[in-house]
């Protein structure tokens, strides 16, 4: 009866009968999917649902404010060799991400932001345009060139470009794009007020050496003058110049309460500041017999920062290898007061340090967050955990590197060398600020939002710690050995920018590292370094003891006393035991990582397929049960 009804329905409505066929339904589903994909890609690209952990595809509020504030036409031309990138999934994926972000930019302000996406095929006019725009292509094996760059222009002849979107800058993509857009307007150089004891504008030897032709300014000082209007503050200054956009304090002299109050009010009223203090500035007089320290007195506590007075940090893991007189390998020592900081010890979440490879510090102090501080303390540069604090007097003169290393007892704490300080802070001079408040013409403030960077070393600026200077045809050639210059310039450029730029941080990357494995490796390496240091200390002590026993033999005697022979035997036994302990540390490192790898293999090879099979079986069971119930 039912079959007859279906046949009658099919005769009356052949279209319904055709659609009821499974093969036709599959074809229609595929066509519907393709149609929705095309329509979504064309008309709904601005609508997004970001489910990534770091919100990779969500624009920050600061970025939206900048984009909406653009009140003149801006043309963005994105050159992406999509066809050439097809065989390279990583580049293709990143190129699509850049395009998606650019489309999101245009969607925020469609009236004034116009985006063109061009695929510059080899030997085409589009490729010629990319070359003329100064974009940097990536040469491929078939002699073609892959482009992944952007140009921007506005109606006032402002031009900017990003020659190539490097994957190393992926987490700072949003910042780089906003920085480019805000730089289209030709604004005058920002004003930077500099207060320092270092001979930055003259070089070693001071003004006399400069007048005699033997001195040259610090490289960093010359670079700052290229991007800022630098005004040197005298040691007896009474106020911060009114048009100052950035205040830079580099190993400042002892300041009076009036001068500290001027700095206090400048920062609380929204002025940006970079502060480089030092427990012992090696760039000052090297013949000094006492540590040359700098401080800002009560200001640091008001900002929520504590600097242990008269302390320098020593770090065995980050120690530089230096020549300590003489020649040969024996004269090259690990000097734990001179640090070469790189990798995990530079914050990869910050716009500035995330793009720096290494920094060189000399006799640096440390920063700590004050208990109960209302400000945010964000470390930028840290030591390893194989570190401890020494009296700054130990860094004066020519310290013994071996003695310093033997005294090192790692605290297991990673100390902060530089940090961003932001948020609500109160004045260090509350009574004076209250007395000078309204209704004065320039009323004092008792609290305000601050945005500063504090570092515990000023030798970052000294040429001898980060550049190699050469003379070629009468010109000075600068060869960077570390990223100190880039760090200082990028800090100054970033902190003097708009509030929107300051609010941007690293947004994460689409590639996810094995963080647990990296953490296990770092912990084991720290333990290994501490054990290695104990071995070296033990070896040094045993060698001294053996030398003393050998000295007890008569001159010229070749006979080894029983005491010396017994001491040597004990030395060999202890050496073997220590080496065995070191092997155990390495074995523990490998076993932890291999165990984690084994669990990951089980999850990927066994657990995931089992879950898929279990889901399929449950679904089949549910369907069969439903069919059985419908038949009943």
Phi, psi and omega per residue, in radians:
X1 nan -0.809 -3.137
X2 -1.152 -0.673 3.135
X3 -1.111 -0.657 -3.139
X4 -1.157 -0.689 3.108
X5 -1.112 -0.712 3.126
X6 -1.105 -0.704 3.133
X7 -1.136 -0.718 3.117
X8 -1.113 -0.686 3.127
X9 -1.130 -0.712 3.141
X10 -1.119 -0.625 3.130
X11 -1.210 -0.688 -3.114
X12 -1.281 -0.566 -3.066
X13 -2.325 1.459 -3.105
X14 -1.161 -0.498 3.130
X15 -1.123 -0.780 3.109
X16 -1.080 -0.674 3.119
X17 -1.130 -0.652 3.140
X18 -1.189 -0.731 -3.134
X19 -1.170 -0.489 -3.109
X20 -1.219 -0.271 -3.140
X21 -1.251 2.361 -3.109
X22 -1.017 -0.722 -3.106
X23 -1.100 -0.722 3.124
X24 -1.158 -0.685 3.118
X25 -1.087 -0.690 3.111
X26 -1.118 -0.768 3.132
X27 -1.100 -0.755 3.124
X28 -1.120 -0.666 3.116
X29 -1.118 -0.711 3.112
X30 -1.127 -0.772 3.125
X31 -1.093 -0.716 3.122
X32 -1.107 -0.733 3.125
X33 -1.084 -0.799 -3.138
X34 -1.123 -0.699 3.134
X35 -1.121 -0.794 3.113
X36 -1.104 -0.651 3.124
X37 -1.104 -0.799 -3.132
X38 -1.129 -0.797 -3.125
X39 -1.125 -0.718 3.134
X40 -1.136 -0.748 -3.126
X41 -1.137 -0.525 -3.058
X42 -1.544 -0.683 -2.967
X43 -2.042 -0.308 -3.026
X44 -2.116 0.472 -3.098
X45 -1.211 -0.396 3.140
X46 -1.324 -0.295 3.115
X47 -1.511 2.110 -3.070
X48 -2.332 2.672 2.996
X49 -2.230 1.834 -3.023
X50 -1.665 1.884 3.126
X51 -1.860 0.166 3.134
X52 -1.285 2.669 -3.068
X53 -1.079 -0.716 -3.082
X54 -1.728 0.262 -3.132
X55 0.902 0.939 -3.049
X56 -1.081 -0.491 -2.993
X57 -1.962 0.306 3.118
X58 -1.918 2.168 3.133
X59 -1.272 2.470 3.110
X60 -1.295 2.838 -3.134
X61 -1.119 -0.636 3.106
X62 -1.096 -0.703 3.112
X63 -1.114 -0.754 3.119
X64 -1.071 -0.702 3.131
X65 -1.103 -0.743 3.129
X66 -1.113 -0.782 -3.098
X67 -1.137 -0.730 -3.125
X68 -1.230 -0.395 -3.133
X69 -1.417 -0.154 3.115
X70 -1.234 2.033 -3.043
X71 -1.980 0.309 3.071
X72 -2.400 2.706 -3.104
X73 -1.099 2.295 3.068
X74 -2.187 2.241 -3.127
X75 -1.870 2.130 3.079
X76 -1.873 2.197 3.109
X77 -2.071 1.954 -3.071
X78 -1.785 2.030 3.119
X79 -1.711 1.909 -3.113
X80 -2.306 1.983 -3.133
X81 -1.380 1.304 -3.049
X82 -1.084 -0.733 -3.109
X83 -1.145 -0.705 3.134
X84 -1.269 -0.447 -3.117
X85 -1.438 -0.162 -3.076
X86 -0.966 -0.709 3.135
X87 -1.300 -0.094 -3.093
X88 -2.061 1.545 -3.012
X89 -0.978 -0.629 -3.088
X90 -1.167 -0.798 3.127
X91 -1.179 -0.721 3.139
X92 -1.065 -0.767 3.141
X93 -1.125 -0.740 -3.133
X94 -1.200 -0.663 3.093
X95 -1.077 -0.674 3.095
X96 -1.179 -0.644 3.120
X97 -1.131 -0.735 3.090
X98 -1.046 -0.773 3.140
X99 -1.087 -0.743 3.129
X100 -1.067 -0.712 -3.136
X101 -1.191 -0.682 3.105
X102 -1.114 -0.708 3.096
X103 -1.138 -0.625 3.072
X104 -1.144 -0.650 3.056
X105 -1.038 -0.852 -3.109
X106 -1.124 -0.596 -3.132
X107 -1.202 -0.453 3.121
X108 -1.222 -0.525 -3.118
X109 -2.543 1.204 -3.055
X110 -1.126 -0.365 -3.130
X111 -1.207 -0.650 -3.007
X112 -2.025 -0.268 3.141
X113 -1.882 2.039 -3.084
X114 -2.058 2.178 -3.067
X115 -1.946 2.323 3.004
X116 -2.133 2.263 3.109
X117 -1.919 2.131 -3.045
X118 -2.159 2.334 3.028
X119 -1.762 1.690 -3.065
X120 -1.344 1.636 3.135
X121 -1.195 2.696 -3.108
X122 -1.003 2.373 3.078
X123 1.104 0.464 3.111
X124 -1.786 2.941 3.079
X125 -1.118 -0.617 3.125
X126 -1.085 -0.660 3.095
X127 -1.172 -0.667 3.068
X128 -1.070 -0.682 3.113
X129 -1.135 -0.684 3.118
X130 -1.121 -0.708 3.102
X131 -1.152 -0.763 3.131
X132 -1.098 -0.521 3.135
X133 -1.379 -0.056 3.098
X134 1.449 0.312 3.122
X135 -1.301 2.615 -3.117
X136 -1.806 2.045 -3.136
X137 -1.581 2.815 3.104
X138 -1.782 1.968 -3.126
X139 -1.154 2.391 3.110
X140 -1.885 2.997 -3.066
X141 -1.133 -0.534 -3.118
X142 -1.524 0.295 3.096
X143 1.261 0.118 3.010
X144 -1.483 2.973 -3.079
X145 -2.203 2.248 3.135
X146 -1.695 2.210 -3.117
X147 -1.897 2.434 3.101
X148 -2.602 1.262 -3.046
X149 -2.482 3.081 -3.025
X150 -2.516 2.454 2.986
X151 -2.104 2.627 3.138
X152 -2.427 2.387 3.088
X153 -2.408 2.686 3.046
X154 -2.211 -3.107 -3.050
X155 -1.328 -0.151 -3.123
X156 -1.833 0.477 3.121
X157 1.136 0.332 3.033
X158 -1.341 2.362 -3.108
X159 -2.325 2.537 3.074
X160 -2.731 2.781 -3.127
X161 -2.727 2.743 2.954
X162 -2.090 1.922 -3.001
X163 -1.080 -0.684 3.131
X164 -2.737 2.285 3.120
X165 -1.422 1.698 -3.131
X166 -1.335 2.426 3.139
X167 -1.166 -0.385 3.094
X168 -1.134 -0.383 3.122
X169 -1.757 0.313 -3.038
X170 -1.018 -0.748 -3.076
X171 -1.236 -0.259 3.128
X172 -1.910 0.387 -3.100
X173 -1.044 -0.831 -3.112
X174 -1.075 -0.749 3.131
X175 -1.097 -0.788 -3.109
X176 -1.073 -0.695 -3.135
X177 -1.192 -0.783 3.132
X178 -1.152 -0.689 3.105
X179 -1.039 -0.710 3.124
X180 -1.134 -0.761 -3.110
X181 -1.164 -0.742 -3.141
X182 -1.222 -0.322 3.132
X183 -1.541 0.014 3.140
X184 -1.162 -0.610 3.140
X185 -1.332 2.310 -3.127
X186 -1.414 1.552 3.119
X187 -1.672 2.681 3.086
X188 -1.148 2.786 3.135
X189 -1.062 2.380 3.101
X190 -1.085 2.671 3.132
X191 -1.630 2.225 -3.117
X192 -2.069 2.136 3.074
X193 -1.701 2.162 -3.036
X194 -2.021 2.223 3.046
X195 -2.154 2.105 -3.083
X196 -2.739 2.660 2.966
X197 -1.605 -0.305 -3.096
X198 -1.198 2.576 3.118
X199 -1.371 0.954 -3.011
X200 -1.120 -0.712 -3.075
X201 -1.454 -0.138 -3.121
X202 -2.103 -0.455 -3.055
X203 1.521 3.109 3.130
X204 -0.966 2.367 -3.107
X205 1.769 -0.283 3.072
X206 1.248 -2.807 -3.071
X207 -1.048 -0.603 -3.126
X208 -1.112 -0.779 3.112
X209 -1.100 -0.642 3.114
X210 -1.117 -0.771 -3.129
X211 -1.172 -0.491 3.123
X212 -1.532 0.056 3.106
X213 1.369 0.259 -3.110
X214 -1.827 -0.072 -3.088
X215 -2.101 2.640 3.068
X216 -2.433 2.590 -3.140
X217 -1.048 2.738 3.004
X218 -1.005 2.547 3.112
X219 -1.038 -0.732 -3.136
X220 -1.086 -0.691 -3.132
X221 -1.088 -0.750 3.110
X222 -1.138 -0.677 3.137
X223 -1.188 -0.663 3.091
X224 -1.081 -0.651 -3.135
X225 -1.190 -0.394 3.112
X226 -1.260 -0.512 -3.032
X227 -1.962 -0.252 -3.112
X228 -2.330 2.713 2.925
X229 -1.521 1.798 -3.009
X230 -1.565 2.185 3.080
X231 -2.049 2.028 -3.132
X232 -1.388 2.138 3.106
X233 -1.454 2.399 3.069
X234 -1.275 2.730 -3.111
X235 -1.087 -0.440 -3.125
X236 -1.807 0.524 -3.122
X237 -1.024 2.650 3.141
X238 -1.972 -0.318 3.127
X239 -2.732 2.774 3.068
X240 -1.457 2.240 3.136
X241 -0.873 2.457 -2.981
X242 -1.063 -0.611 -3.049
X243 -1.623 0.228 -3.121
X244 -1.161 2.208 3.088
X245 -1.759 -0.369 3.127
X246 -2.560 2.231 3.082
X247 -1.838 2.191 3.139
X248 -2.084 2.058 3.114
X249 -1.916 1.998 -3.090
X250 -2.121 1.846 -3.076
X251 0.802 1.080 -3.077
X252 -1.182 2.733 3.065
X253 -1.267 3.059 3.055
X254 -1.094 2.241 -3.028
X255 -1.927 2.567 3.075
X256 -1.352 2.930 3.103
X257 -1.080 -0.616 3.119
X258 -1.120 -0.720 3.140
X259 -1.222 -0.724 3.087
X260 -1.097 -0.646 3.125
X261 -1.158 -0.661 3.102
X262 -1.104 -0.727 3.094
X263 -1.156 -0.744 3.127
X264 -0.973 -0.849 -3.103
X265 -1.239 -0.627 3.110
X266 -1.045 -0.777 -3.095
X267 -1.249 -0.742 -3.099
X268 -1.187 -0.434 3.125
X269 -1.536 0.235 3.054
X270 1.753 0.052 3.102
X271 -1.222 2.470 -3.141
X272 -1.579 2.525 -3.090
X273 -2.526 2.496 2.963
X274 -2.035 2.191 -3.054
X275 -2.130 2.133 3.111
X276 -2.103 1.729 3.109
X277 -1.667 3.038 -3.081
X278 -2.800 2.272 3.034
X279 -1.313 -0.378 3.065
X280 -2.770 1.822 -3.114
X281 -1.459 1.860 3.141
X282 -1.271 -0.270 3.097
X283 -1.289 -0.252 3.084
X284 -1.394 -2.834 -3.063
X285 -1.011 1.948 -3.118
X286 -1.210 -0.243 -3.136
X287 -1.536 -0.055 -3.118
X288 -1.099 2.476 -3.101
X289 -1.714 -0.006 3.084
X290 -2.260 2.777 -3.138
X291 -1.164 2.453 -3.133
X292 -1.820 1.661 -2.991
X293 -1.833 2.803 3.057
X294 -2.380 2.641 -3.129
X295 -2.694 2.918 3.058
X296 -2.089 0.369 3.039
X297 0.954 -2.205 -3.026
X298 -1.299 -0.199 -3.089
X299 -1.131 -0.718 -3.093
X300 -1.053 -0.790 3.128
X301 -1.096 -0.670 3.108
X302 -1.132 -0.507 3.125
X303 -1.515 -0.079 3.123
X304 1.526 0.454 -3.101
X305 -2.178 2.411 3.047
X306 -2.099 2.321 3.083
X307 -2.089 1.924 3.113
X308 -0.948 2.108 -3.015
X309 -1.286 2.373 3.071
X310 1.203 0.482 -3.118
X311 -2.184 2.403 2.993
X312 -2.084 2.708 -3.087
X313 -1.789 2.402 3.018
X314 -2.005 2.413 -3.038
X315 -2.411 2.010 -3.119
X316 -1.255 -0.544 -3.091
X317 -1.324 -0.510 -3.078
X318 -1.889 0.151 -3.080
X319 -1.101 2.420 3.064
X320 -1.418 2.586 3.039
X321 -1.523 2.082 -3.056
X322 -2.239 2.691 3.092
X323 -1.489 2.076 -3.077
X324 -1.906 0.913 3.130
X325 1.434 2.735 -3.135
X326 1.306 -2.872 -3.134
X327 -2.477 2.897 -3.127
X328 1.619 3.032 -3.072
X329 -1.189 -0.493 -3.098
X330 -1.174 -0.361 -3.115
X331 -1.549 -0.064 3.101
X332 -1.662 2.065 -3.013
X333 -2.164 2.752 2.953
X334 -1.429 1.982 -3.126
X335 -1.808 1.829 -2.938
X336 -1.299 -0.132 3.068
X337 -1.531 -0.302 3.071
X338 -1.818 2.016 -2.995
X339 -1.930 2.405 2.980
X340 -1.927 1.837 -2.988
X341 -1.774 2.240 -3.132
X342 -2.693 3.116 3.015
X343 1.063 -2.248 -3.033
X344 -1.160 -0.218 -3.093
X345 -1.574 0.032 2.991
X346 -1.965 2.172 -3.068
X347 -1.035 2.081 3.121
X348 -1.512 0.009 3.095
X349 -1.622 -0.191 -3.096
X350 -1.684 2.536 -3.109
X351 -1.018 -0.691 -3.033
X352 -1.410 -1.043 -3.068
X353 -1.218 -0.377 3.122
X354 -1.138 -0.293 -3.131
X355 -1.948 0.184 -3.131
X356 -1.812 2.366 3.133
X357 -1.461 -0.762 -3.090
X358 -2.750 2.706 3.089
X359 -2.344 2.502 3.083
X360 -1.916 2.171 3.091
X361 -1.984 2.710 3.108
X362 -2.409 2.110 3.109
X363 0.872 0.947 -3.075
X364 -1.516 2.640 2.987
X365 -1.577 -2.866 3.136
X366 -2.365 2.756 3.121
X367 -2.014 2.509 3.076
X368 -2.370 2.582 3.091
X369 -1.369 2.277 3.133
X370 -1.208 2.369 3.129
X371 -1.093 2.273 -3.137
X372 1.447 0.171 -3.126
X373 -1.156 2.518 3.114
X374 -1.618 -0.123 -3.129
X375 -1.588 2.850 3.076
X376 -1.629 2.284 -3.106
X377 -1.936 1.849 -3.084
X378 -1.972 1.828 -3.141
X379 -1.084 2.386 3.060
X380 -1.848 -0.720 -3.110
X381 -2.310 2.311 -3.133
X382 -2.318 2.866 3.010
X383 -1.533 3.112 2.972
X384 -1.445 -3.114 3.102
X385 -1.507 -0.069 3.110
X386 -1.639 1.089 -3.003
X387 -2.527 2.832 3.039
X388 -2.749 2.946 -3.137
X389 -1.705 2.449 3.079
X390 -2.094 2.796 2.978
X391 -1.133 2.394 -3.103
X392 -1.048 -0.437 3.124
X393 -1.064 -0.434 -3.139
X394 -1.204 -0.333 -3.129
X395 -1.561 -0.078 -3.106
X396 -1.408 2.513 3.104
X397 1.324 -2.374 -3.120
X398 -2.117 1.532 -3.122
X399 -1.152 2.757 3.083
X400 -1.523 1.913 -3.091
X401 -1.039 -0.672 -3.118
X402 -1.157 -0.703 3.128
X403 -1.131 -0.720 3.116
X404 -1.093 -0.685 -3.113
X405 -1.207 -0.649 3.123
X406 -1.178 -0.540 -3.125
X407 -1.400 -0.231 -3.049
X408 -1.181 2.134 3.029
X409 -2.135 1.668 -3.029
X410 -0.938 2.323 3.122
X411 -1.490 -0.223 -3.070
X412 1.375 0.100 -3.109
X413 -1.857 2.391 3.036
X414 -1.586 2.029 -3.092
X415 -1.538 2.604 -3.136
X416 -1.601 2.279 3.123
X417 -1.797 -0.465 3.108
X418 -2.650 2.525 -3.073
X419 -2.672 2.637 2.969
X420 -1.546 2.369 3.099
X421 -2.093 2.126 -3.099
X422 -2.520 2.837 3.102
X423 1.922 -2.935 -3.051
X424 -1.338 2.249 3.112
X425 -2.386 2.738 3.121
X426 -1.900 2.765 -3.134
X427 -1.184 2.619 3.058
X428 -1.446 -0.086 -3.122
X429 -2.276 1.190 -3.023
X430 -1.071 -0.705 -3.108
X431 -1.152 -0.749 -3.131
X432 -1.186 -0.712 3.131
X433 -1.115 -0.662 3.125
X434 -1.166 -0.665 -3.126
X435 -1.226 -0.520 -3.096
X436 -1.767 0.327 3.137
X437 -1.292 -2.873 3.130
X438 -0.979 2.610 0.216
X439 -1.739 0.646 3.124
X440 -1.151 2.819 -3.122
X441 -1.129 -0.662 3.098
X442 -2.196 1.318 -2.977
X443 -1.106 2.533 3.069
X444 -1.326 2.804 3.134
X445 -2.142 2.585 3.141
X446 -1.649 -0.320 3.092
X447 -2.752 2.874 -3.132
X448 -3.111 2.958 3.083
X449 -1.474 2.192 -3.118
X450 -1.931 2.751 3.082
X451 -2.594 1.686 -3.057
X452 -2.381 2.938 3.010
X453 -2.207 2.317 3.113
X454 -2.105 2.311 3.071
X455 -2.174 2.722 -3.038
X456 -1.839 0.404 3.128
X457 -2.637 2.387 3.065
X458 -1.863 -0.191 3.123
X459 -1.228 -0.102 2.990
X460 -0.937 -0.539 -3.057
X461 -1.420 -0.420 -3.024
X462 -1.179 2.223 -3.080
X463 -0.968 -0.686 -2.999
X464 -1.172 -0.242 -3.123
X465 -1.652 -0.172 -3.070
X466 -2.554 -0.133 3.106
X467 -2.311 2.740 2.977
X468 -1.982 2.142 -3.082
X469 -1.753 2.307 3.138
X470 -2.283 2.674 3.085
X471 -1.890 2.259 3.108
X472 -2.450 1.968 3.126
X473 0.956 0.716 3.086
X474 1.409 0.040 3.130
X475 -1.932 2.533 3.127
X476 -1.488 2.141 3.124
X477 -1.789 2.191 -3.109
X478 -1.805 2.092 3.113
X479 -1.999 1.826 -3.112
X480 -1.176 2.351 3.036
X481 -1.805 -0.263 3.097
X482 -2.645 3.032 -3.041
X483 -1.652 0.447 -3.098
X484 -1.006 -0.804 -3.123
X485 -1.075 -0.809 3.121
X486 -1.094 -0.681 3.129
X487 -1.059 -0.834 -3.103
X488 -1.191 -0.796 -3.136
X489 -1.130 -0.758 -3.134
X490 -1.161 -0.646 3.065
X491 -1.072 -0.834 -3.118
X492 -1.100 -0.734 -3.121
X493 -1.167 -0.725 -3.065
X494 -1.264 -0.807 -3.042
X495 -1.281 -0.366 3.098
X496 -1.549 0.050 -3.127
X497 -1.442 -2.956 -3.096
X498 -1.275 2.885 3.097
X499 -1.060 -0.607 -3.137
X500 -1.115 -0.728 3.129
X501 -1.184 -0.658 3.136
X502 -1.151 -0.531 -3.100
X503 -1.333 -0.313 -3.090
X504 -1.369 2.405 3.083
X505 -2.313 3.076 3.080
X506 -1.049 2.373 -3.035
X507 -1.791 0.165 -3.094
X508 1.516 2.961 -3.124
X509 -2.224 2.792 -3.113
X510 -1.319 -0.426 3.088
X511 -1.480 2.294 -3.070
X512 -1.886 2.055 3.115
X513 -1.306 2.912 3.069
X514 -1.455 1.454 -3.005
X515 -1.141 -0.673 -3.134
X516 -1.143 -0.745 3.106
X517 -1.082 -0.765 3.125
X518 -1.091 -0.694 3.132
X519 -1.142 -0.745 3.103
X520 -1.060 -0.709 -3.131
X521 -1.149 -0.748 -3.130
X522 -1.120 -0.733 -3.130
X523 -1.119 -0.742 -3.141
X524 -1.172 -0.679 3.121
X525 -1.132 -0.693 3.104
X526 -1.094 -0.742 3.099
X527 -1.132 -0.696 3.138
X528 -1.100 -0.749 3.139
X529 -1.109 -0.726 3.123
X530 -1.113 -0.736 3.111
X531 -1.151 -0.682 3.110
X532 -1.105 -0.702 3.106
X533 -1.102 -0.706 3.112
X534 -1.081 -0.679 3.106
X535 -1.094 -0.819 -3.127
X536 -1.089 -0.713 3.096
X537 -1.091 -0.715 -3.140
X538 -1.157 -0.738 3.110
X539 -1.058 -0.767 -3.136
X540 -1.078 -0.746 3.127
X541 -1.128 -0.711 3.135
X542 -1.179 -0.674 3.121
X543 -1.126 -0.692 3.080
X544 -1.086 -0.753 3.142
X545 -1.116 -0.725 3.118
X546 -1.131 -0.687 3.113
X547 -1.090 -0.677 3.114
X548 -1.146 -0.714 3.131
X549 -1.185 -0.683 3.108
X550 -1.105 -0.613 -3.119
X551 -1.167 -0.301 -3.141
X552 -1.379 -0.239 3.120
X553 -1.244 2.623 3.071
X554 -1.078 2.653 -3.138
X555 -1.025 2.271 3.093
X556 1.408 -0.102 -3.128
X557 -1.242 2.322 3.111
X558 -1.785 0.023 -3.097
X559 -1.458 2.229 3.128
X560 -1.584 2.172 -3.100
X561 -1.214 2.728 3.092
X562 -1.030 -0.587 3.134
X563 -1.117 -0.765 3.139
X564 -1.133 -0.732 -3.141
X565 -1.104 -0.719 3.111
X566 -1.136 -0.688 3.121
X567 -1.123 -0.698 3.112
X568 -1.118 -0.716 3.124
X569 -1.084 -0.788 3.113
X570 -1.101 -0.654 3.109
X571 -1.080 -0.769 -3.141
X572 -1.120 -0.708 3.138
X573 -1.100 -0.767 3.137
X574 -1.172 -0.641 3.112
X575 -1.098 -0.760 3.126
X576 -1.131 -0.687 3.124
X577 -1.128 -0.699 -3.133
X578 -1.190 -0.725 3.099
X579 -1.101 -0.644 3.085
X580 -1.101 -0.698 3.103
X581 -1.097 -0.697 3.115
X582 -1.131 -0.677 3.100
X583 -1.121 -0.616 3.109
X584 -1.138 -0.659 3.100
X585 -1.089 -0.836 3.127
X586 -1.102 -0.676 3.139
X587 -1.147 -0.681 3.105
X588 -1.100 -0.720 3.090
X589 -1.020 -0.863 -3.108
X590 -1.144 -0.691 -3.089
X591 -1.160 -0.698 3.113
X592 -1.098 -0.792 -3.120
X593 -1.192 -0.709 3.132
X594 -1.159 -0.655 3.107
X595 -1.109 -0.755 3.100
X596 -1.103 -0.733 3.109
X597 -1.089 -0.639 3.107
X598 -1.119 -0.740 3.094
X599 -1.115 -0.723 3.104
X600 -1.087 -0.683 3.123
X601 -1.122 -0.739 3.119
X602 -1.075 -0.756 -3.123
X603 -1.104 -0.767 -3.068
X604 -1.314 -0.674 -3.016
X605 -1.527 -0.632 -3.020
X606 -1.916 -0.929 -2.968
X607 -1.113 -0.844 -3.103
X608 -1.079 -0.858 3.085
X609 -1.040 -0.658 3.121
X610 -1.101 -0.691 3.110
X611 -1.112 -0.714 3.119
X612 -1.109 -0.770 3.138
X613 -1.125 -0.736 3.135
X614 -1.095 -0.722 3.111
X615 -1.085 -0.744 -3.138
X616 -1.121 -0.734 -3.133
X617 -1.131 -0.729 3.122
X618 -1.090 -0.720 -3.125
X619 -1.145 -0.726 3.119
X620 -1.105 -0.742 -3.133
X621 -1.085 -0.764 -3.126
X622 -1.099 -0.757 -3.133
X623 -1.128 -0.744 -3.134
X624 -1.133 -0.671 3.126
X625 -1.174 -0.678 3.107
X626 -1.128 -0.703 3.105
X627 -1.121 -0.701 -3.136
X628 -1.121 -0.715 3.125
X629 -1.163 -0.647 3.138
X630 -1.183 -0.590 3.118
X631 -1.196 -0.652 3.129
X632 -1.170 nan nan
